[in-house]
């Protein structure tokens, strides 16, 4: 099928979500996060997630999203097991408001679900000329270093930093797992295999079968160093927030987001100028043989986003038809 424009894809997603019983205002947020993931080439967190979102929404008992603790710079939210996309969006909005008034903010949420592309929420903060930092957890999928049993979620970490208009926006967004659930799902659909040494089946034996890995476990990225970051993320998104330490699939996840207004230390224009100087230095560094360009964190996905906004998004026609026709 020809590439589909982002706005049309968003309308298809909104319609699907509304047919699933999700309120229109929530459907709009969820669809925007999913389409942003597609624009940036993160198809593992794109519209392939729609059917899972509907399934969880219709299966999981929910309550109202509410603030349960509030201090000058900090808020704790009970997500009521509502879609993590909505909880994450509201948490980012709260963090922006607090940091604008007080210089910095930290907002945590428990009893939430999968939030999709974590960088969506930190980028909300970046667009307000502040630094956004976030992490979240999910059901056990990742082993501790040296283990074969899942303990941690795939726990992404995202940091977004404001830049001058002529510089690309800086957005780091990466899972702390060697391979994500979304990647395993896509591989399973397309008949792909997992690279050696990344995954185990439910018995703890090495496997390259994504379907077996989905019932087993994967390693943390970066060996013992990635395991250390994973451990920290798990504490920040569970013990710190009163969230479930090892949550069940699809509910009771934890989410933590921070906003830092550079103006508490330095004028924003000066901050951006210093960031620009670092970017210029990085771009001009001597390169290894065969390396054409040094890219910044998130620069490749930003370029792809710009391209896809103009030319459209390539998607599997079967997936789109399934979503459009499903009633």
Secondary structure, 3 states (H helix, E strand, C coil): CCCECHHHHHHHHHHHHHHCCCCHHHHHHHHHHHHHHHHCCCHHHCHHHHHHHHHHHHHCCCCCCEEEEECCCEEEEECCCCCHHHHHHHHHHHHHHHHHHHCEEEEEEEEECCCCCCHHHHHHHHCCCCEEEEEECCCCCEECCCCCCEEECCCEEEEEECCCCCCCCEEEEEECECCCHHHHHHHHHHCCECCCCCEECCCCCECCEHHHHHCCEECECCHHHHHHHHHHHHHHHCCCCCCCCCCCCCCCEEEEEEEECHHHCCCHHHHHHHHHHHHHHHHCCCCCCCCCCCCCCCHHHHHHHHHHHHHCECCCHHHHHHHHHCC
